Amino acid sequence: MSLNTRSVLVVLAALVLTAGCAATGCARLALHSQGASLPKIAFPTDSAYVDVPFTEVRNHVVVPMRLEGATLQCVLDTGARGTVVFGDSLVHALGMRPLGEALIRGAGGGGAPVHGNVYQDVHFGLGGLKISSAMLVSMPDSSMRASPLRGSMAMGRGLWEQVVAVIDWDTHTVRLHDPARFTYTGKGVPVPLEFGDAGQPYVHARVALAPDSAFDVTLVLDTGASHAVQLQPGGDPHIVVPAGAKREKIGLGATGQVWGAIGRAATFEIGGVTFRDVPVTFPDGSLGLPGGHTRQGNLGSGLLRRFRVVLDYPHKRMILEPGPHVNEPIVLPAYGGAK
């Protein structure tokens, strides 16, 4: 996709600091730019993989990412369809010049759009991995004034579609494999991945909001969400906000607050494991997601971190290996960081 300085790129984004990560500024992000191509990825010579240590910030995988001589903290986000820097001023300070504008529809406040900038032919470094010919969108500083995300970034689809990633929350390491030289030999349970028109990954799971009332759900696989499970009211007749649940702030988006309710599922099943008494968030219309979604919610890192997760987009599968904490209770921190 070719742009010039007068081009206007329309971008749809859903960005929200969820109840499980608002205090630390972790995000779930979806970004789509129609016609954008994937970046180029190069592994080190004679190496089939690279190991990247990460910091766990409210369940998220946060790695040091090199951008034009600077190092930024970056959320590796399967829910993202692109790469975003949270704060125009940081990109400007690096001497980068935008090639056009981006109209960003963020979560919260009903999804009112904000204007950002788009950059092309950007180069990143992740461990020994070189990422080039990438597209980058920057959010305006004003939209993120109240967020500690300012000055950090998120990377999504452009990375995941071209590697096999093994995320280990216990060793705090993500191993990125060259798909052409990867063979899985473990004993994990494969979970099929399906992909939407914009490349967003979906998984199937089974949930019971009350005992003996389980039903199937299709969820976005979203390592950029710190909560365990989010269900969208109206996405399925079985998804009903718990009786008596009060409307409260459950997140902070790029364009305003996200409101909804918090409840618990009696059971949640995926990868051959049944979790019990699982916290669930139920956002209302303030989330402001654009139309066209066929999902019933998303599956976040609050639950995924109970596994060693193999993300194998090239073979349309996720492999889950239960970790040592798989049977521990799942806790959803309150909005604002209170337990």
C-alpha positions as a Markdown table, in Angstrom:
| # | Residue | x | y | z |
|---|---|---|---|---|
| 1 | Met | 0.0 | 0.0 | 0.0 |
| 2 | Ser | 1.6 | 3.3 | -1.1 |
| 3 | Leu | 1.0 | 6.5 | 0.8 |
| 4 | Asn | 2.1 | 10.1 | 0.2 |
| 5 | Thr | 2.1 | 13.1 | 2.6 |
| 6 | Arg | -1.4 | 14.1 | 1.6 |
| 7 | Ser | -2.9 | 10.6 | 2.0 |
| 8 | Val | -5.6 | 9.9 | 4.5 |
| 9 | Leu | -5.6 | 6.4 | 6.0 |
| 10 | Val | -8.8 | 5.3 | 7.8 |
| 11 | Val | -8.0 | 3.0 | 10.6 |
| 12 | Leu | -10.4 | 1.3 | 13.0 |
| 13 | Ala | -9.2 | 0.6 | 16.5 |
| 14 | Ala | -10.7 | -0.8 | 19.6 |
| 15 | Leu | -8.5 | 0.2 | 22.6 |
| 16 | Val | -9.4 | -0.4 | 26.2 |
| 17 | Leu | -7.6 | -0.6 | 29.5 |
| 18 | Thr | -9.7 | -3.3 | 31.0 |
| 19 | Ala | -10.6 | -3.7 | 34.6 |
| 20 | Gly | -7.8 | -6.2 | 35.0 |
| 21 | Cys | -5.0 | -3.8 | 33.8 |
| 22 | Ala | -6.2 | -0.2 | 34.1 |
| 23 | Ala | -3.7 | 0.6 | 36.9 |
| 24 | Thr | -0.7 | -0.5 | 34.9 |
| 25 | Gly | -1.9 | 0.7 | 31.5 |
| 26 | Cys | -2.0 | -2.6 | 29.7 |
| 27 | Ala | -4.4 | -2.6 | 26.7 |
| 28 | Arg | -6.4 | -4.7 | 24.4 |
| 29 | Leu | -6.1 | -3.3 | 20.9 |
| 30 | Ala | -7.6 | -4.1 | 17.5 |
| 31 | Leu | -6.2 | -2.2 | 14.5 |
| 32 | His | -7.0 | -2.7 | 10.8 |
| 33 | Ser | -5.7 | -0.7 | 7.9 |
| 34 | Gln | -7.3 | -1.9 | 4.7 |
| 35 | Gly | -4.7 | -3.0 | 2.1 |
| 36 | Ala | -1.8 | -2.8 | 4.5 |
| 37 | Ser | 0.8 | -5.5 | 3.8 |
| 38 | Leu | 2.7 | -7.5 | 6.4 |
| 39 | Pro | 6.2 | -6.4 | 7.4 |
| 40 | Lys | 9.3 | -8.4 | 6.6 |
| 41 | Ile | 10.8 | -10.5 | 9.4 |
| 42 | Ala | 14.4 | -11.8 | 9.4 |
| 43 | Phe | 15.8 | -14.3 | 11.9 |
| 44 | Pro | 19.5 | -14.2 | 12.8 |
| 45 | Thr | 21.8 | -16.2 | 10.4 |
| 46 | Asp | 21.8 | -20.0 | 11.2 |
| 47 | Ser | 19.2 | -19.6 | 13.9 |
| 48 | Ala | 15.7 | -21.2 | 13.9 |
| 49 | Tyr | 14.4 | -19.2 | 16.8 |
| 50 | Val | 15.1 | -16.3 | 19.2 |
| 51 | Asp | 14.4 | -16.1 | 22.9 |
| 52 | Val | 13.0 | -12.8 | 24.3 |
| 53 | Pro | 12.7 | -12.2 | 28.0 |
| 54 | Phe | 9.5 | -10.4 | 29.0 |
| 55 | Thr | 8.1 | -8.5 | 32.0 |
| 56 | Glu | 4.7 | -9.6 | 33.1 |
| 57 | Val | 2.6 | -6.5 | 33.7 |
| 58 | Arg | -0.9 | -7.5 | 34.9 |
| 59 | Asn | -0.7 | -10.8 | 32.9 |
| 60 | His | 0.6 | -9.1 | 29.8 |
| 61 | Val | 3.7 | -10.0 | 27.8 |
| 62 | Val | 5.8 | -6.8 | 27.7 |
| 63 | Val | 9.0 | -6.9 | 25.8 |
| 64 | Pro | 11.7 | -4.3 | 25.0 |
| 65 | Met | 11.2 | -3.2 | 21.3 |
| 66 | Arg | 13.7 | -1.1 | 19.4 |
| 67 | Leu | 12.3 | 1.6 | 17.3 |
| 68 | Glu | 14.6 | 4.0 | 15.4 |
| 69 | Gly | 17.3 | 4.0 | 18.1 |
| 70 | Ala | 15.0 | 4.1 | 21.0 |
| 71 | Thr | 13.7 | 1.2 | 23.2 |
| 72 | Leu | 10.0 | 1.1 | 24.0 |
| 73 | Gln | 8.1 | -1.2 | 26.2 |
| 74 | Cys | 5.8 | -3.2 | 23.9 |
| 75 | Val | 2.8 | -5.4 | 24.6 |
| 76 | Leu | 2.7 | -8.4 | 22.3 |
| 77 | Asp | -1.0 | -8.4 | 21.5 |
| 78 | Thr | -2.8 | -11.1 | 19.6 |
| 79 | Gly | -5.9 | -8.9 | 19.6 |
| 80 | Ala | -4.1 | -6.2 | 17.6 |
| 81 | Arg | -4.2 | -6.1 | 13.9 |
| 82 | Gly | -1.3 | -3.6 | 13.6 |
| 83 | Thr | 1.4 | -1.7 | 15.5 |
| 84 | Val | 0.6 | 1.4 | 17.5 |
| 85 | Val | 2.6 | 3.8 | 19.6 |
| 86 | Phe | 0.7 | 5.5 | 22.4 |
| 87 | Gly | 1.8 | 9.1 | 22.1 |
| 88 | Asp | 2.6 | 11.2 | 19.0 |
| 89 | Ser | 5.3 | 13.2 | 20.8 |
| 90 | Leu | 7.5 | 10.2 | 21.3 |
| 91 | Val | 7.5 | 9.4 | 17.5 |
| 92 | His | 8.1 | 13.1 | 16.7 |
| 93 | Ala | 11.1 | 13.1 | 19.1 |
| 94 | Leu | 12.6 | 10.3 | 17.1 |
| 95 | Gly | 12.6 | 12.5 | 14.0 |
| 96 | Met | 10.0 | 10.3 | 12.2 |
| 97 | Arg | 7.8 | 12.1 | 9.7 |
| 98 | Pro | 4.2 | 10.9 | 9.1 |
| 99 | Leu | 3.0 | 10.0 | 5.6 |
| 100 | Gly | -0.7 | 10.6 | 6.3 |
| 101 | Glu | -3.4 | 10.7 | 8.9 |
| 102 | Ala | -5.2 | 7.9 | 10.7 |
| 103 | Leu | -8.7 | 8.1 | 11.9 |
| 104 | Ile | -8.8 | 5.9 | 15.1 |
| 105 | Arg | -12.0 | 4.7 | 16.6 |
| 106 | Gly | -11.2 | 3.8 | 20.1 |
| 107 | Ala | -13.1 | 1.9 | 22.7 |
| 108 | Gly | -14.9 | 3.9 | 25.3 |
| 109 | Gly | -17.2 | 6.8 | 25.1 |
| 110 | Gly | -19.2 | 5.1 | 22.4 |
| 111 | Gly | -16.3 | 4.8 | 20.1 |
| 112 | Ala | -15.9 | 8.5 | 19.0 |
| 113 | Pro | -12.9 | 8.7 | 16.6 |
| 114 | Val | -9.7 | 10.6 | 17.2 |
| 115 | His | -7.0 | 11.6 | 14.7 |
| 116 | Gly | -3.5 | 10.1 | 14.7 |
| 117 | Asn | -0.6 | 9.7 | 12.3 |
| 118 | Val | 0.5 | 6.8 | 10.1 |
| 119 | Tyr | 4.2 | 6.0 | 9.2 |
| 120 | Gln | 5.4 | 3.6 | 6.6 |
| 121 | Asp | 8.7 | 1.6 | 6.1 |
| 122 | Val | 9.4 | 1.5 | 9.8 |
| 123 | His | 12.1 | -0.8 | 11.3 |
| 124 | Phe | 11.9 | -2.6 | 14.6 |
| 125 | Gly | 14.2 | -4.9 | 16.5 |
| 126 | Leu | 12.9 | -7.6 | 18.9 |
| 127 | Gly | 15.7 | -9.7 | 20.4 |
| 128 | Gly | 17.7 | -10.9 | 17.4 |
| 129 | Leu | 14.7 | -10.5 | 15.1 |
| 130 | Lys | 14.6 | -7.8 | 12.5 |
| 131 | Ile | 11.3 | -6.4 | 11.5 |
| 132 | Ser | 11.3 | -4.1 | 8.5 |
| 133 | Ser | 8.9 | -2.4 | 5.9 |
| 134 | Ala | 6.3 | -2.1 | 8.7 |
| 135 | Met | 3.5 | 0.3 | 9.1 |
| 136 | Leu | 3.0 | 2.2 | 12.4 |
| 137 | Val | 0.2 | 4.3 | 13.7 |
| 138 | Ser | 0.6 | 6.8 | 16.6 |
| 139 | Met | -2.1 | 7.9 | 18.9 |
| 140 | Pro | -2.3 | 11.6 | 19.9 |
| 141 | Asp | -1.0 | 12.5 | 23.3 |
| 142 | Ser | -4.3 | 14.1 | 24.2 |
| 143 | Ser | -6.2 | 10.9 | 23.8 |
| 144 | Met | -4.0 | 9.1 | 26.3 |
| 145 | Arg | -3.4 | 11.9 | 28.8 |
| 146 | Ala | -4.8 | 9.9 | 31.7 |
| 147 | Ser | -3.1 | 6.6 | 30.7 |
| 148 | Pro | 0.3 | 5.2 | 31.7 |
| 149 | Leu | 0.3 | 3.7 | 28.2 |
| 150 | Arg | 1.7 | 6.9 | 26.8 |
| 151 | Gly | 5.2 | 6.3 | 25.5 |
| 152 | Ser | 4.7 | 2.5 | 25.1 |
| 153 | Met | 3.4 | 0.5 | 22.1 |
| 154 | Ala | 1.6 | -2.7 | 21.0 |
| 155 | Met | 2.4 | -5.1 | 18.2 |
| 156 | Gly | 0.0 | -7.5 | 16.7 |
| 157 | Arg | -0.8 | -9.3 | 13.5 |
| 158 | Gly | 2.4 | -8.4 | 11.6 |
| 159 | Leu | 4.4 | -10.5 | 14.0 |
| 160 | Trp | 2.1 | -13.4 | 14.9 |
| 161 | Glu | 1.3 | -14.4 | 11.3 |
| 162 | Gln | 5.0 | -14.9 | 10.5 |
| 163 | Val | 6.3 | -16.8 | 13.5 |
| 164 | Val | 5.4 | -19.6 | 15.9 |
| 165 | Ala | 5.5 | -18.1 | 19.4 |
| 166 | Val | 5.9 | -20.1 | 22.6 |
| 167 | Ile | 4.8 | -18.0 | 25.6 |
| 168 | Asp | 5.9 | -19.2 | 29.0 |
| 169 | Trp | 4.5 | -17.0 | 31.8 |
| 170 | Asp | 6.5 | -19.1 | 34.4 |
| 171 | Thr | 9.9 | -18.5 | 32.9 |
| 172 | His | 8.9 | -15.1 | 31.5 |
| 173 | Thr | 10.2 | -15.9 | 28.1 |
| 174 | Val | 8.7 | -15.9 | 24.7 |
| 175 | Arg | 10.5 | -18.0 | 22.0 |
| 176 | Leu | 9.8 | -16.9 | 18.4 |
| 177 | His | 10.4 | -19.7 | 15.9 |
| 178 | Asp | 10.9 | -19.7 | 12.2 |
| 179 | Pro | 7.7 | -21.5 | 11.1 |
| 180 | Ala | 9.5 | -23.4 | 8.3 |
| 181 | Arg | 11.8 | -25.0 | 10.9 |
| 182 | Phe | 9.4 | -25.6 | 13.7 |
| 183 | Thr | 8.1 | -29.0 | 14.8 |
| 184 | Tyr | 6.0 | -29.5 | 17.9 |
| 185 | Thr | 7.0 | -32.5 | 20.0 |
| 186 | Gly | 5.2 | -31.7 | 23.3 |
| 187 | Lys | 2.0 | -33.2 | 24.8 |
| 188 | Gly | -0.2 | -30.1 | 24.8 |
| 189 | Val | -3.8 | -30.0 | 23.5 |
| 190 | Pro | -4.3 | -28.3 | 20.1 |
| 191 | Val | -7.0 | -25.7 | 19.9 |
| 192 | Pro | -8.0 | -24.8 | 16.3 |
| 193 | Leu | -7.6 | -21.1 | 15.3 |
| 194 | Glu | -10.0 | -19.4 | 12.9 |
| 195 | Phe | -9.3 | -16.0 | 11.4 |
| 196 | Gly | -11.6 | -13.2 | 10.5 |
| 197 | Asp | -11.5 | -11.0 | 7.4 |
| 198 | Ala | -9.0 | -8.6 | 9.1 |
| 199 | Gly | -6.9 | -11.4 | 10.5 |
| 200 | Gln | -8.2 | -11.5 | 14.0 |
| 201 | Pro | -7.8 | -14.9 | 15.6 |
| 202 | Tyr | -10.8 | -16.8 | 17.1 |
| 203 | Val | -11.1 | -19.8 | 19.3 |
| 204 | His | -14.0 | -21.9 | 20.5 |
| 205 | Ala | -14.7 | -22.5 | 24.1 |
| 206 | Arg | -17.5 | -23.6 | 26.4 |
| 207 | Val | -18.9 | -21.5 | 29.2 |
| 208 | Ala | -21.6 | -22.0 | 31.8 |
| 209 | Leu | -22.9 | -18.8 | 33.5 |
| 210 | Ala | -24.9 | -21.0 | 35.8 |
| 211 | Pro | -24.5 | -24.6 | 36.8 |
| 212 | Asp | -25.5 | -27.2 | 34.2 |
| 213 | Ser | -26.2 | -24.5 | 31.5 |
| 214 | Ala | -23.0 | -24.7 | 29.4 |
| 215 | Phe | -23.0 | -23.3 | 25.8 |
| 216 | Asp | -20.4 | -22.8 | 23.1 |
| 217 | Val | -18.8 | -19.4 | 22.4 |
| 218 | Thr | -16.5 | -18.0 | 19.8 |
| 219 | Leu | -13.9 | -15.7 | 21.3 |
| 220 | Val | -11.2 | -13.4 | 20.0 |
| 221 | Leu | -7.8 | -14.7 | 21.2 |
| 222 | Asp | -6.5 | -11.6 | 23.0 |
| 223 | Thr | -3.2 | -11.6 | 24.9 |
| 224 | Gly | -3.6 | -7.8 | 25.1 |
| 225 | Ala | -6.5 | -8.2 | 27.5 |
| 226 | Ser | -5.6 | -8.7 | 31.1 |
| 227 | His | -8.9 | -10.2 | 32.2 |
| 228 | Ala | -9.7 | -13.9 | 31.9 |
| 229 | Val | -12.9 | -13.8 | 29.9 |
| 230 | Gln | -15.1 | -11.1 | 28.4 |
| 231 | Leu | -18.6 | -11.8 | 27.1 |
| 232 | Gln | -20.5 | -9.4 | 24.9 |
| 233 | Pro | -24.2 | -9.1 | 25.9 |
| 234 | Gly | -26.3 | -9.7 | 22.8 |
| 235 | Gly | -23.6 | -11.8 | 21.2 |
| 236 | Asp | -25.5 | -14.9 | 22.1 |
| 237 | Pro | -29.0 | -15.4 | 23.7 |
| 238 | His | -27.3 | -17.2 | 26.6 |
| 239 | Ile | -25.1 | -14.2 | 27.4 |
| 240 | Val | -27.0 | -12.3 | 30.0 |
| 241 | Val | -25.7 | -9.8 | 32.5 |
| 242 | Pro | -26.0 | -11.3 | 36.0 |
| 243 | Ala | -29.2 | -10.3 | 37.9 |
| 244 | Gly | -28.5 | -7.5 | 40.3 |
| 245 | Ala | -25.1 | -6.6 | 38.8 |
| 246 | Lys | -24.5 | -2.9 | 39.1 |
| 247 | Arg | -23.3 | -0.8 | 36.2 |
| 248 | Glu | -19.7 | 0.3 | 36.9 |
| 249 | Lys | -16.5 | 1.4 | 35.2 |
| 250 | Ile | -14.7 | -1.7 | 33.9 |
| 251 | Gly | -12.1 | 0.0 | 31.7 |
| 252 | Leu | -10.6 | 3.0 | 30.1 |
| 253 | Gly | -10.5 | 3.4 | 26.4 |
| 254 | Ala | -8.8 | 5.8 | 24.0 |
| 255 | Thr | -12.0 | 7.9 | 23.7 |
| 256 | Gly | -13.5 | 7.5 | 27.2 |
| 257 | Gln | -14.6 | 5.2 | 29.9 |
| 258 | Val | -15.9 | 1.6 | 29.3 |
| 259 | Trp | -18.8 | 0.7 | 31.5 |
| 260 | Gly | -20.5 | -2.6 | 32.1 |
| 261 | Ala | -20.9 | -5.3 | 34.7 |
| 262 | Ile | -18.7 | -7.9 | 36.4 |
| 263 | Gly | -19.9 | -11.5 | 37.1 |
| 264 | Arg | -18.6 | -15.0 | 37.3 |
| 265 | Ala | -19.0 | -18.1 | 35.2 |
| 266 | Ala | -19.7 | -21.4 | 36.9 |
| 267 | Thr | -17.3 | -23.1 | 34.5 |
| 268 | Phe | -15.2 | -22.3 | 31.5 |
| 269 | Glu | -13.7 | -25.1 | 29.3 |
| 270 | Ile | -10.8 | -24.9 | 26.8 |
| 271 | Gly | -7.9 | -27.1 | 25.9 |
| 272 | Gly | -9.1 | -30.0 | 27.8 |
| 273 | Val | -9.2 | -28.0 | 31.1 |
| 274 | Thr | -12.3 | -26.9 | 33.0 |
| 275 | Phe | -11.9 | -23.8 | 35.1 |
| 276 | Arg | -14.4 | -23.0 | 37.9 |
| 277 | Asp | -15.7 | -19.8 | 39.3 |
| 278 | Val | -14.2 | -17.7 | 36.5 |
| 279 | Pro | -14.5 | -13.8 | 36.6 |
| 280 | Val | -16.2 | -12.4 | 33.5 |
| 281 | Thr | -16.7 | -8.8 | 32.4 |
| 282 | Phe | -19.8 | -7.7 | 30.4 |
| 283 | Pro | -19.2 | -4.4 | 28.6 |
| 284 | Asp | -22.2 | -2.3 | 27.5 |
| 285 | Gly | -22.6 | 0.0 | 24.5 |
| 286 | Ser | -19.9 | 2.4 | 25.8 |
| 287 | Leu | -17.3 | 0.0 | 24.5 |
| 288 | Gly | -18.1 | 1.3 | 21.0 |
| 289 | Leu | -16.9 | -1.6 | 18.9 |
| 290 | Pro | -17.5 | -1.1 | 15.2 |
| 291 | Gly | -20.0 | -3.4 | 13.6 |
| 292 | Gly | -19.4 | -6.7 | 11.8 |
| 293 | His | -18.1 | -8.7 | 14.7 |
| 294 | Thr | -19.2 | -12.3 | 14.9 |
| 295 | Arg | -17.6 | -13.1 | 18.2 |
| 296 | Gln | -19.2 | -13.4 | 21.6 |
| 297 | Gly | -16.3 | -11.9 | 23.5 |
| 298 | Asn | -12.6 | -12.5 | 24.1 |
| 299 | Leu | -10.2 | -14.7 | 25.9 |
| 300 | Gly | -7.6 | -12.8 | 27.7 |
| 301 | Ser | -4.2 | -13.3 | 29.4 |
| 302 | Gly | -5.8 | -13.6 | 32.8 |
| 303 | Leu | -6.7 | -17.2 | 31.8 |
| 304 | Leu | -4.1 | -17.9 | 29.1 |
| 305 | Arg | -1.3 | -17.4 | 31.6 |
| 306 | Arg | -2.3 | -20.7 | 33.3 |
| 307 | Phe | -0.8 | -22.5 | 30.3 |
| 308 | Arg | 2.4 | -22.6 | 28.3 |
| 309 | Val | 0.9 | -21.3 | 25.1 |
| 310 | Val | 2.1 | -22.2 | 21.6 |
| 311 | Leu | 0.7 | -19.8 | 19.0 |
| 312 | Asp | 1.1 | -21.3 | 15.5 |
| 313 | Tyr | -0.8 | -19.1 | 13.2 |
| 314 | Pro | 0.8 | -20.6 | 10.0 |
| 315 | His | -0.8 | -24.0 | 11.0 |
| 316 | Lys | -4.0 | -22.4 | 12.3 |
| 317 | Arg | -3.7 | -23.8 | 15.8 |
| 318 | Met | -2.9 | -22.8 | 19.4 |
| 319 | Ile | -1.4 | -25.5 | 21.7 |
| 320 | Leu | -2.1 | -25.4 | 25.4 |
| 321 | Glu | 0.2 | -27.1 | 28.0 |
| 322 | Pro | -1.2 | -26.7 | 31.5 |
| 323 | Gly | 1.2 | -24.9 | 33.8 |
| 324 | Pro | 1.9 | -25.2 | 37.5 |
| 325 | His | -0.7 | -22.6 | 38.3 |
| 326 | Val | -3.5 | -24.0 | 36.2 |
| 327 | Asn | -5.7 | -24.9 | 39.2 |
| 328 | Glu | -5.2 | -21.7 | 41.2 |
| 329 | Pro | -8.2 | -19.4 | 41.6 |
| 330 | Ile | -8.5 | -16.7 | 38.9 |
| 331 | Val | -8.8 | -13.2 | 40.4 |
| 332 | Leu | -9.9 | -10.1 | 38.5 |
| 333 | Pro | -8.4 | -6.9 | 40.0 |
| 334 | Ala | -11.0 | -4.1 | 40.4 |
| 335 | Tyr | -10.9 | -1.1 | 38.0 |
| 336 | Gly | -8.2 | 1.3 | 39.3 |
| 337 | Gly | -6.0 | -1.5 | 40.6 |
| 338 | Ala | -7.8 | -2.4 | 43.9 |
| 339 | Lys | -7.9 | -6.1 | 44.6 |
